[in-house]
Amino acid sequence: MAIQFCGPCGNTLDISSASIVRCDCCGSMNKNNLLDGVATVSSTNNFPSELRRKRQPTQHLQCLAREDTWATAEETCRKCGAKQVRYTALQLRSADEGTTLFYYCPGCSERYSNRWNEGN
């Protein structure tokens, strides 16, 4: 048996022999297309979700905003030559690829990143 969805909210509708089916979520009345043999095709894009947004190639990296919480490393800044920089690591790609290290120099505010692979 097919599944039918509420037009306004996208919630699944109960299976019914009535010609009109009331949505339990938003209360709207929907025509029972199962009686007509009409099929509805939908894709995952019809149902936005936080997880799908997170999987998009472009993400907002809010955790990069607070450099004062990053760890300190004995590494020379490539711009001003300071002997200490702050860093944090994020897994931006799939688990089988390297972690990306983000560096910040408190002296000159230089920011740069470096992908770290095992054996690096």
C-alpha positions in Angstrom: 0.0 0.0 0.0 1.3 3.5 -0.8 1.9 6.2 1.7 0.3 9.6 1.2 1.4 12.9 2.7 -0.3 16.0 3.9 0.0 18.8 1.3 0.6 21.7 3.8 2.9 20.1 6.3 4.3 16.9 4.8 3.2 14.6 7.6 2.1 11.0 6.7 -1.6 10.6 6.5 -3.6 7.6 8.0 -4.8 4.9 5.6 -8.6 5.4 5.2 -11.5 4.4 3.0 -12.9 7.9 3.4 -12.6 10.4 0.5 -11.1 13.1 2.7 -8.3 12.4 5.3 -7.6 14.8 8.2 -4.0 15.4 9.0 -3.2 14.5 12.7 -0.4 17.1 12.7 -1.8 20.3 11.2 -5.5 19.4 11.0 -5.8 20.2 7.3 -8.2 18.1 5.1 -6.6 16.2 2.3 -8.1 14.3 -0.6 -7.6 10.6 -0.3 -5.6 9.9 -3.4 -5.3 6.2 -2.5 -8.9 5.7 -3.7 -8.0 7.1 -7.2 -4.7 5.1 -7.5 -2.8 8.4 -7.7 0.9 8.1 -6.5 2.9 11.0 -5.1 6.6 11.1 -5.8 8.8 13.0 -3.3 12.5 13.3 -2.7 14.6 14.0 0.4 14.9 17.6 -0.6 11.2 18.0 0.1 11.9 17.4 3.8 14.6 19.8 5.0 16.6 18.6 8.0 19.5 19.8 10.2 21.5 16.6 9.4 21.2 17.2 5.7 22.3 20.8 6.1 25.3 19.6 8.0 26.3 17.3 5.3 26.4 20.0 2.6 29.9 20.8 1.3 29.8 24.3 2.7 29.4 24.5 6.4 29.6 27.4 8.8 32.4 26.6 11.2 31.2 28.4 14.3 33.7 26.6 16.6 36.5 28.6 14.8 35.3 31.9 16.2 36.9 31.5 19.7 40.6 31.2 19.3 41.2 31.9 23.0 39.9 28.4 23.7 42.3 26.7 21.3 45.4 24.8 22.4 48.8 26.3 22.2 51.6 24.8 20.0 55.3 25.5 19.8 55.2 26.3 16.1 56.5 29.3 14.2 54.0 31.6 12.6 54.5 31.6 8.9 53.7 35.4 8.7 55.3 37.1 11.7 57.7 34.4 13.0 56.1 34.2 16.5 57.2 31.1 18.3 53.7 30.1 19.6 50.4 29.8 17.7 47.1 28.5 18.8 45.4 25.5 17.0 42.4 23.3 16.8 41.5 20.3 14.8 38.4 19.4 12.9 37.3 16.4 10.8 36.0 18.1 7.7 36.0 15.2 5.3 35.1 11.5 5.6 36.7 9.4 8.4 39.3 7.9 6.1 40.8 11.3 5.2 43.0 13.4 7.4 42.0 15.9 10.1 42.3 19.6 9.2 44.4 21.7 11.7 43.5 25.3 12.0 46.1 27.7 13.3 45.8 31.2 14.6 48.7 33.5 15.6 47.7 35.9 18.5 50.5 38.2 17.5 49.5 39.1 14.0 46.0 37.5 13.7 47.2 35.3 10.8 45.0 32.3 10.2 45.9 29.2 8.2 45.0 25.6 7.9 46.9 22.4 7.3 45.5 18.9 6.6 47.1 16.3 8.8 47.3 12.7 7.5 48.6 9.7 9.4 52.3 9.4 8.9 52.5 13.2 8.5 
